Amino acid sequence: MAARRVARFAIGSAAVVAGAYFYTEVAGCNYLGVDDLKGQVFILTGATHPGIGKETARELAKQGGTVILAAKNMDRCHQARRDLIYSNKYSTREVECRSLDLKSLRSVRKFVDDLPKDLKLTAVINTAESVKKTQREETHDGLEKQMGVSHFGHFLLTRLLMDKYKDDGRWRIVSVTYPSSGQSSMNFADINSEVKYDPQAVYKQAKLATLLTTLELGKRFDDNPNITANAVYPGLCNTEVFRHVMGNQPFLARLLLQPVLRMMFTSPEKACQSVLFAVLSPKLTNVSGKYINECRIIELPSEASVNAESARKLWDLSEQVVADPSKFVASQTAAAQKLAA
Ligand SMILES: NC(=O)c1ccc[n+]([C@@H]2O[C@H](COP(=O)([O-])OP(=O)(O)OC[C@H]3O[C@@H](n4cnc5c(N)ncnc54)[C@H](OP(=O)(O)O)[C@@H]3O)[C@@H](O)[C@H]2O)c1
């Protein structure tokens, strides 16, 4: 009797593990294109941790591409570079680290200034983000940090690259994001979170900003079909982001949750497939302003993210912010003080 119960439990457990493995590692898309990327250049932000950006970089380097890791922490970047070269069995050494701190608009400008003019750019892949903090933090320019890094930093990077390489053949802008819930919308009145800081709401807002910017890029630059912009949702993935989330949990919760997360969330290797699709697939040659998941175009996830008026407003505001952040911060502070008075 007991033996039968044990056997039933063992079979049940094996089925759950196999199901979870299938769900995370076998199901989902694989980008199967075989590309010779020799001579093509890819710029990636957020590719220093064992996450989605780094796995994308590994695949691009494996196929012969030249990979520029745009990174804030240069020690970590050089470590990532060595790992990418080693794991590709030294078949390529075309992996380069360049300094880029997205929480400094000056650093973004310097990064683009320092790039050679004759770069054969194939894609810029924006995956960096600032991890949610319980307390509000600011960038070097006084911008709330999550919006500052994920949105304003990438916005300036994209605009400067578009200016510098506007006549340089076809290339793509691919931004990795997370679908915002139906309720989230841009809080234009307090976009710098000076009145109220809610880390979760700001995270959603930063991710929505990426989607709206992609939408607007697709519209504003449809007269320049050489540069396309699309956003990618890679699926839930077991990366450093989750290690940060786990770090806040008590020991016992971490012990119990870690294996569950490992089973439920896909690996970075699997999650990067949709990013590779957006970067490389010939199916997307003239496609812009779209949202990609599971290696295909899908509908944008919420009403807020297809709101053309918000997209235009955010674009205009972002142009002003990156041009003169201190003027923007002063106006936000004044508005917050007026509200508090
Ligand atoms: N993981 C998921 O389940 C999931 C799901 C949907 C969407 N996504 C999106 O996918 C993207 C990548 O996620 P991930 O989990 O792979 O992230 P991750 O492993 O935590 O990587 C975040 C990266 O951002 C970089 N970064 C942070 N601040 C920076 C700054 N000021 N300047 C330059 N780089 C900076 C970090 O580099 P340093 O720390 O070395 O500076 C790191 O390489 C994110 O945009 C995320 O929203 C993730």
The ligand as an SDF file (V2000), in Angstrom:
LIG
                    3D

 48 52  0  0  0  0  0  0  0  0999 V2000
   13.5330   38.6580  -16.7780 N   0  0  0  0  0  0  0  0  0  0  0  0
   12.2790   38.6540  -17.1790 C   0  0  0  0  0  0  0  0  0  0  0  0
   11.4500   37.8120  -16.8150 O   0  0  0  0  0  0  0  0  0  0  0  0
   11.8150   39.6950  -18.1460 C   0  0  0  0  0  0  0  0  0  0  0  0
   10.5040   39.6140  -18.6290 C   0  0  0  0  0  0  0  0  0  0  0  0
   10.0570   40.5780  -19.5430 C   0  0  0  0  0  0  0  0  0  0  0  0
   10.9020   41.5780  -19.9440 C   0  0  0  0  0  0  0  0  0  0  0  0
   12.1730   41.6300  -19.4620 N   0  0  0  0  0  0  0  0  0  0  0  0
   13.0080   42.7370  -19.8860 C   0  0  0  0  0  0  0  0  0  0  0  0
   14.1930   42.2250  -20.4850 O   0  0  0  0  0  0  0  0  0  0  0  0
   15.2640   43.1330  -20.2250 C   0  0  0  0  0  0  0  0  0  0  0  0
   16.4420   42.3590  -19.6720 C   0  0  0  0  0  0  0  0  0  0  0  0
   16.0140   41.7080  -18.5150 O   0  0  0  0  0  0  0  0  0  0  0  0
   17.0090   40.7840  -17.6710 P   0  0  0  0  0  0  0  0  0  0  0  0
   16.1720   40.1050  -16.6650 O   0  0  0  0  0  0  0  0  0  0  0  0
   17.8700   39.9770  -18.6040 O   0  0  0  0  0  0  0  0  0  0  0  0
   17.8950   41.9180  -16.9480 O   0  0  0  0  0  0  0  0  0  0  0  0
   19.2390   41.8280  -16.0680 P   0  0  0  0  0  0  0  0  0  0  0  0
   19.8620   40.4900  -16.2200 O   0  0  0  0  0  0  0  0  0  0  0  0
   18.9600   42.2950  -14.7000 O   0  0  0  0  0  0  0  0  0  0  0  0
   20.1230   42.9160  -16.7730 O   0  0  0  0  0  0  0  0  0  0  0  0
   19.9180   44.2910  -16.5990 C   0  0  0  0  0  0  0  0  0  0  0  0
   21.1030   44.9560  -17.2780 C   0  0  0  0  0  0  0  0  0  0  0  0
   20.9430   46.3760  -17.2510 O   0  0  0  0  0  0  0  0  0  0  0  0
   22.2250   46.9270  -17.0170 C   0  0  0  0  0  0  0  0  0  0  0  0
   22.1360   48.2770  -16.4550 N   0  0  0  0  0  0  0  0  0  0  0  0
   21.5240   48.6580  -15.3070 C   0  0  0  0  0  0  0  0  0  0  0  0
   21.6870   49.9910  -15.1050 N   0  0  0  0  0  0  0  0  0  0  0  0
   22.4210   50.4580  -16.1540 C   0  0  0  0  0  0  0  0  0  0  0  0
   22.9230   51.7310  -16.5150 C   0  0  0  0  0  0  0  0  0  0  0  0
   22.7330   52.8150  -15.7480 N   0  0  0  0  0  0  0  0  0  0  0  0
   23.6330   51.8650  -17.6580 N   0  0  0  0  0  0  0  0  0  0  0  0
   23.8670   50.7910  -18.4500 C   0  0  0  0  0  0  0  0  0  0  0  0
   23.4220   49.5400  -18.1620 N   0  0  0  0  0  0  0  0  0  0  0  0
   22.7120   49.3680  -17.0230 C   0  0  0  0  0  0  0  0  0  0  0  0
   22.8880   45.9580  -16.0530 C   0  0  0  0  0  0  0  0  0  0  0  0
   24.2880   46.1050  -16.1000 O   0  0  0  0  0  0  0  0  0  0  0  0
   25.2430   46.4340  -14.8190 P   0  0  0  0  0  0  0  0  0  0  0  0
   24.5110   46.0000  -13.5800 O   0  0  0  0  0  0  0  0  0  0  0  0
   26.4860   45.6820  -15.1020 O   0  0  0  0  0  0  0  0  0  0  0  0
   25.4220   47.8880  -14.8950 O   0  0  0  0  0  0  0  0  0  0  0  0
   22.4400   44.6210  -16.6490 C   0  0  0  0  0  0  0  0  0  0  0  0
   23.3430   44.1880  -17.6450 O   0  0  0  0  0  0  0  0  0  0  0  0
   14.7200   44.2000  -19.2930 C   0  0  0  0  0  0  0  0  0  0  0  0
   14.4340   45.3650  -20.0250 O   0  0  0  0  0  0  0  0  0  0  0  0
   13.4520   43.5810  -18.7320 C   0  0  0  0  0  0  0  0  0  0  0  0
   12.4370   44.5270  -18.4060 O   0  0  0  0  0  0  0  0  0  0  0  0
   12.6400   40.7330  -18.5600 C   0  0  0  0  0  0  0  0  0  0  0  0
  1  2  1  0
  2  3  2  0
  2  4  1  0
  4  5  1  0
  4 48  2  0
  5  6  2  0
  6  7  1  0
  7  8  2  0
  8  9  1  0
  8 48  1  0
  9 10  1  0
  9 46  1  0
 10 11  1  0
 11 12  1  0
 11 44  1  0
 12 13  1  0
 13 14  1  0
 14 15  2  0
 14 16  1  0
 14 17  1  0
 17 18  1  0
 18 19  2  0
 18 20  1  0
 18 21  1  0
 21 22  1  0
 22 23  1  0
 23 24  1  0
 23 42  1  0
 24 25  1  0
 25 26  1  0
 25 36  1  0
 26 27  1  0
 26 35  1  0
 27 28  2  0
 28 29  1  0
 29 30  1  0
 29 35  2  0
 30 31  1  0
 30 32  2  0
 32 33  1  0
 33 34  2  0
 34 35  1  0
 36 37  1  0
 36 42  1  0
 37 38  1  0
 38 39  2  0
 38 40  1  0
 38 41  1  0
 42 43  1  0
 44 45  1  0
 44 46  1  0
 46 47  1  0
M  CHG  2   8   1  16  -1
M  END
$$$$
